[in-house]
Amino acid sequence: MLNWRRLPTIACITVCATGVGCAREAKEGGRSVQADSSLADSPGATIRAITVSPAGATIAAGDSVQLTASALDGAGADVDVPLLWASRNAAVARVTASGLVTGVAGGVATVSASAGTTHGDAAVTVTGGAPPDGTVLIAAGDIAQCDNPNDEATAAVVKRLAGTVIVLGDNAYESGSARDYANCYAQSWGAFKGRTMPAVGNHEYQTAAARGYFDYFGAAAGERGKGYYSYDVADWHIVVLNSNCSFVSCAAGSPQERWLRADLAASTRRCTLAYWHHPRFNSGNRHGNDGDVGAFWEALYQHGAEVVLNGHEHLYERFAPQAPSGAADSARGVREFVVGTGGRALYSIGAPQPNSEVRNNDTFGVLQLTLGVGTYRWAFIGAAGGTFADSGSANCH
């Protein structure tokens, strides 16, 4: 799997090319990754490797560097195919369709240049430029349905907010197919594809192997078939997990859980945030608590994580910091937000779970998180017509 993480305290970007739809901002230098992929749109052309150059670069926030990439066949000759660029962290650096990368703020970003299933990697360091109010994440799940205007309403909220967009799964109804992404999601939240760091939901797996999801988001979705990855922004380490546990095991000792523990142990950031689709705790009537992701919580709690974001239950809920058991823990506990309010529908609320502080099921909208140095602020911003709001702040452990 590609290692999206970069450990330096200043911003670093990685370019990888991993598959169709792997386009967005790019950067990283000159390593090539071997893969054998035949392109459907280029009969007879077999791509053996993609090289990206320069091999490394350091730029200040606001400055730019031009990356170039070449697709090579087995003989090392150039193959003329379109290459897609993608940034793993648009809050740190952004890339155009031509490979021009611009530094945004100090932190870690991953970028990709890809053709078919072959990718090349590169790394760029961005220094300085952290926004005075911190790094902004904009999150929601359970989003787009073609015959439903609510995703357009929440997209209108996102459009006026700067920051990295986090989608929490069940992004394109009904089945996360290529058609659902093209005809439903792309028409609303697709406008933010270049700054989106996605998680996969259960509806995506109604298409075999979540193929529509991985094809649409490309390298930004993590390694195909796994769907878990991590990245750094400023003072924060961000972990994205796959909670579809019957397809990619979430159990203690599973490859995903072992990867999570190793990833957390290697982090040099003070603060940690994780997100995936199915919530461990929630007060909704439709799904309720999901014990299958308990091992995620155990690992995150043991490593001092601050925040978990989920979707799946179509409502908004904020919890006080708590232990994996559900016991209140103001000193070391993890605060969970359920943000299944992206547009699909809203579900009814049942009896409040222990430590549930705020619940709402009448307003579509997004959660805006501002990640500072040792602090974070949250604000739920409702779509037009909604009256609910929630906000607050807290310190990292």
Secondary structure, 3 states (H helix, E strand, C coil): CCCCCCCCCCEEEEECCCCCCCCCCCCCCCEEEEEEEECCCCCCCEEEEEEEECCEEEEECCCEEECEEEEECCCCCECCCCCEEEECCCCCEEECCCCEEEECCCEEEEEEEEECCEEEEEEEEEECCCCCCCEEEEEECCCECCCCCHHHHHHHHHHCCCCEEEEECCCECCCCCHHHHHHCHHHCHHHHHHHEEEECCCHHHHCHHHHHHHHHHHHHHCCCCCCCEEEEECCEEEEECCCCCCCCCCCCCCHHHHHHHHHHHHCCCCEEEEECCCCCCCCECCCCCCHHHHHHHHHHHHCCCCEEEECCCCCEEEECCECCCCCECCCCCEEEEEECCCCCCCCCECCCCCCEEEEECCCCEEEEEEECCCEEEEEEEECCCCCCCEEEEEECC
